[in-house]
Every structure is written in C-alpha cells, then in structure tokens.
Amino acid sequence: MSFSGLVRSTSALYGRNLGSLFVLFLPLGAAFFIALAPLLVFSGSEIKVATNPSLTTSLAVALLTVLPIEVGGIAVAIASLLITDRLVGQATTAADAFRKVRPHLGALFAAGLASSLLSIVLRVVVAPFAFFVHPLLYGPAILVQVIALEGADLKTGLTRAGELLRGDKLRVFMNLFAFALAASLLDLLLPGFANLGLSALANDITALILSTLSQIIVTAAVLPVVAVAMLVSYFDLRARKEDLDLTELTAERDAES
C-alpha cells in the first residue's frame, strides 16, 4: 500500500468510527493531567509548577512517561479490535472490545513498560524528536495489534511483530512517523489557539480547568488517527506477506468471537 493509500484508508476508518474513538481516547487525554497533578502547587488562586526536586516530583515525572503510554496502548488495542470487528460486519461496541482485550491486559501492560523505557531513552538522547515519535509508543505499533487481534502473549507477540516487519521496518516507521508528527503538532498547537482568551481570566484555577478540558478534547480527537494508521499498516503487512483478505479476516474474527 502506498502512503496515499494509507492516508485514504485511515481517513475512511477514522471517519466511520469517530464517535467511538473519541470516547476511547478521552482517558488518554486525562492521563497526562492526572500524572501532572503532583507537580502543581496551589497558592490561593494561583498555580505554579513545583521546581524543587523531591520524591513527589520524581514520581510525577515517571508518571508523565508511563501512564500515558500504558493508557494509550490499551486504547489502541481496544480501538483495533473495535474497528476490525466492525469491518467484518460484527456489531461490536467499545464495551465488547474491552471485554475481548481484558485477557491480554498483562501482555499490553508489559509492552507498555518496554515502550516507556524506550521513551525515557529517547527523551535523554533526542529530546525534541521524542515528543513527535511518542504516539508510536502507544502499544507500540504493530505489537499492540498482534496482541489484541491475534491473542499473543508478549514473547510470541514480539516474535510475530518482528516477522511481519521484516524488510519493511523503515517503510512502516516513516509512514507512521508522518502521522505521529502531524498528530503531535495538532495536539500541541490546537489547544494553544483555543486558550488564547484564557490569559485574560483573573482566576488561574479556572483558566487551568478550561485549558485542561480543551487539551483533553483535542487529544481524544487527534491521536486516534495514529491508532487507525497503525491498524491499517498491520493489515497491509499481513496482506503483503500472508495474502490476507477480508474473507480470511472475517473467518479469524468469527473464530475469536
């Protein structure tokens, strides 16, 4: 599949499932601010970010790395199941998809921890670049689809993902990085435009609440695009290497149900 084909397929699946995806990714937007909360110092109506090193701030920094990746990975897994089941004609809800993912939460959690470690390394080595590649670590890409859709444990999933990506790692990475870059920029810039008027508010707490809500909404609307692109890339890899078609995919999902 060409990059333009990836864009068209991703846009179509995103548009068909926008409402469900938005709800699924709301917790991801909230996760950033739950992790940030221990760093905030409230003084009357003013809010400051704690700058003195302490156990609390160290834990908060760790949470800012781990919690969004763990929540994001689970959201991507549920979204992958939801879209795939609907694609083959099953009337699956987000709750149904979560029930199917639940037996694999251990593998997803372990994969998320590995992604978190990679995120920390990237932030140390190439800090600006790490921000833009961060959405690809939700899972991470391809591995999360293998775990969610094929029911693999972490060890089997890593082997299976490696087989699917053999000879295509750079192509898949560059394609998905383009989506991650666009999503990260939108996630960074759109709340800024929405919050231009908040600086005039006298109450910092009110401004923080409104700013937080706008960021959560933008994150829930934008980041699912990357999740859908991951899923389309997974299908593309299987179609290239296993001649997967809709009939075979339908049979697989029926067997899983």
Secondary structure, 3 states (H helix, E strand, C coil): CCHHHHHHHHHHHHHHCHHHHHHHHHHHHHHHHHHHHHHEEEECCEEEECCCCCHHHHHHHHHHHHHHHHHHHHHHHHHHHHHHHHHCCCCCCHHHHHHHHHHHHHHHHHHHHHHHHHHHHHHHHCHHHHHHHHHHHCCCCCHHHHHHHHCCCHHHHHHHHHHHHCCCHHHHHHHHHHHHHHHHHHHHHHHHHHCHHHHHCCCHHHHHHHHHHHHHHHHHHHCHHHHHHHHHHHHHHHHHHHCCCHHHHHHHHHHHC
